[in-house]
Amino acid sequence: QAVAELAVKIGMDETYAPLLQPHVTILLQALLMCFHDESWPVRDEACLACGTFCRAYPEECRPELETLWVRWTEQLTDQIWSCRSRAAVALGQACQAYGQEFFERLLKFIEENLPAAQNQPKMTLEEYKALQNNMDAHSDLQLYSCGSLAPKLKKKAGAGRIGCSNCEITRPKQPWQATDGCIYLIRELMETCSQEDSTMPPLTDEILLPLLRKVADVCRV
């Protein structure tokens, strides 16, 4: 949060932005390391801060843009809703920084991943309620660390996730989460492209209507 605040209060101020500019590379590297933390609030804040830095210092961040793309899209399909929401905000900021080419890349990602919920295993309301009330389904299961979807009391050596338990097991992602992330991203593009300081024009009906029709198709049961 402190690093993101630097980008907002200093990086986006024409007078003071040059003072932070020499430190952008090392700060961005620190944020990229945070994406490997098991604690989702850490990844959440790092994701948002990277988007803010790209908006404030687009050229300084450009060398890491491909790595950021991978990290942002991973977060956009994360198991935690706020990670998906914050990733959409970060991608919206990056779109403002990198223009039409990045926007078209986002649209392609949305078109490919928005229908993902159609691959979600079917479950009736009765089956869902039965699962929630099934004691056996919720007994003697793995305990998870606070702020993390990684199990407690398990360590592993070497590189990989870092944080409170540094383990190799996480809850699997569900197809509907990719759809949810895409809806957050559509919302963010609509909002950021409509702001007065936007570098991109507002989304037109030609772009929005096909996307909204896809959302409607996915939501049909």
Secondary structure, DSSP 8 states (H G I E B T S, - for coil): -HHHHHIIIIIT-TTTHHHHGGGHHHHHHHHHHHTTBSBHHHHHHHHHHHHHHHHH-HHHHGGGHHHHHHHHHHHHT-SSHHHHHHHHHHHHHHHHHHHHHHHHHHHHHHHHHGGGGGGS----HHHHHHHHT-TGGGSS---B-TTBSSBSS----SSS-BSSS--S------HHHHHHHHHHHHHHHHHHTTSTT-SS----HHHHHHHHHHHHHHH--
